[in-house]
């Protein structure tokens, strides 16, 4: 399994689904809000927090596996 897949699986199901819609289906936030039934601000917040978590976990992984 790839590192990104592992980290994505650690997200909440809602965050995982919203990121999937945003990045793999290339939907704008407004379309994700309509499809998910969540308010636009909630969609943006979930995606922002999920990206922050992904960045943090991938940074930790990178630091642990970098050649010194």
C-alpha positions in Angstrom: 0.0 0.0 0.0 1.3 3.5 -0.8 1.9 6.0 2.0 -0.8 8.4 0.7 -3.4 5.6 0.7 -2.5 4.8 4.3 -2.9 8.4 5.4 -6.2 8.8 3.5 -7.6 5.8 5.3 -6.8 7.5 8.6 -9.1 10.4 7.8 -12.8 10.4 8.9 -15.1 8.9 6.3 -16.6 12.3 5.6 -13.2 14.0 5.0 -12.1 11.0 2.9 -15.2 11.3 0.7 -14.9 15.1 0.3 -11.3 14.9 -0.7 -12.1 12.2 -3.2 -14.8 14.4 -4.7 -12.5 17.4 -4.8 -9.4 15.8 -6.2 -10.4 12.6 -8.0 -13.7 13.9 -9.5 -12.3 17.4 -9.8 -15.5 19.0 -8.3 -15.6 22.5 -7.0 -16.5 23.1 -3.4 -20.0 24.3 -4.3 -20.8 21.1 -6.3 -19.5 19.0 -3.4 -21.8 20.9 -1.0 -24.8 20.2 -3.3 -23.9 16.5 -3.8 -23.1 15.9 -0.1 -25.9 18.0 1.3 -23.5 19.8 3.6 -23.2 23.6 3.9 -20.5 25.1 1.7 -18.6 26.4 4.7 -18.6 22.9 6.3 -17.3 21.4 3.1 -14.5 23.9 2.9 -13.6 23.4 6.6 -13.5 19.6 6.3 -11.3 19.8 3.2 -9.0 22.3 4.8 -8.6 20.2 7.9 -8.1 17.0 5.9 -5.4 18.6 3.8 -3.7 20.0 6.9 -3.7 16.5 8.4 -2.4 14.9 5.2 0.4 17.5 4.9 1.4 16.9 8.6 1.4 13.1 8.4 3.2 13.1 5.0 5.8 15.5 6.4 6.4 13.2 9.4 6.8 10.3 7.0 9.2 12.2 4.8 11.3 13.3 7.8 11.5 9.6 9.0 12.5 8.3 5.6 14.9 11.0 4.4 18.5 10.2 3.8 20.6 12.2 6.3 
